[in-house]
Amino acid sequence: MNMHPHLKFAFRALRKHLTPSFINFTGFTIGITGALLLVAILKHDLSYDRYHQRGSELMRMSIRLDLPSGQRHFASTSVISADNLAETLPEVEARIRMRSMPATINIEERVFANEPISYVDSAYFQYFRSDLMMGQFPQSREQILISSRAAERLFGDDDPVGAVLQVEAAYGNEGLMITGVFESYPTNTTFRPSFLASFDLIEGLHNTNHGAIMPFLNTYLAVSPGTEASALNEKLTAYYEEHLPDNLIDVLKPEV
C-alpha cells in the first residue's frame, strides 16, 4: 500500500528535525494532560456538596457573638438550638443535629480504636442522602448504619447486617446493632461519615444552655423550597429575642 504524499512529507520532517519534534510533542502532551486535569478538578469542585439531593432545602445554623472586643462567628451551636422552630416558623420543617465523636469498637475478639461515629437526628435520613446497599434504616437508638468502606474494612466479605458493635464512647458502653450498609459518600462532600448512629445516645452529654457553643455540634434547618436566608434570619432574630434570657439577647445572634 502506497503511503499518502503528505504522510511521507511528515515522517521525513520528523526524522530531519527529531529533537525539536520530540520537544514539541512532549509540550503538547503535557499541555493537553494539564488541561484535562484542570477540567476534572473544576468539575469536582463545582459539584461540591451536591451529592445530597435535598441539599438546597438545608441551611446550616451558626452563632454570632457581639462582644466588646468585636464579633466572633461559630459554625457550632448549642444542643438546644432550633428547639421548637419547626412548630413556630412555617418554613422550617425539621431540625437536624450532627456531631462526630471517636469511639472504640469491639467486634468479638477484634478492637478498633478511634473510630469516628456520627450521631444524627432521625430527620437526617430524610434530607441527607444515604443510599442503602443492604438492610434498612435504624428505628431506635440501639441501631446503627455503617458505610460500605467501613463494612469492607471491619467485616471483609462477611455480611455486617445484624452484627452488634460494642461501642465504648463518652456516654458509656453500648451494643449497637447494624441494620444496614449505605454507600460511602464521595470526596466532594463536606463530611463523609463511616457510621451513623442516633443523636439520642449523646444528647445528655451537652450543656442545655442557649449560650453553650459545643465544638463540632452542627445544626441544620430543613426548610421549605424557595425559603430565603435573609427572610428566615429576620424571623430567627425575632424568635430568639423573645426566647433568649435577657443577659444573652444583645450578645448571642443565631443565624443561617
CORSULLIN-V393723 format. One record per helix or strand of 2 or more residues. SS is the DSSP state (helix for helix, strand for strand). FROM is the first residue (numbers start at 1). TO is the last residue. If there is no record, write none. Layout:
ss,from,to
SS,FROM,TO
SS,FROM,TO
This chain:
ss,from,to
helix,5,16
helix,18,46
helix,55,57
strand,58,60
strand,62,67
strand,70,74
helix,85,88
strand,92,107
strand,110,120
helix,124,127
strand,132,135
strand,143,147
helix,148,155
strand,164,169
strand,172,182
strand,195,198
helix,199,201
helix,203,205
strand,218,223
helix,229,243
helix,246,249
strand,252,255
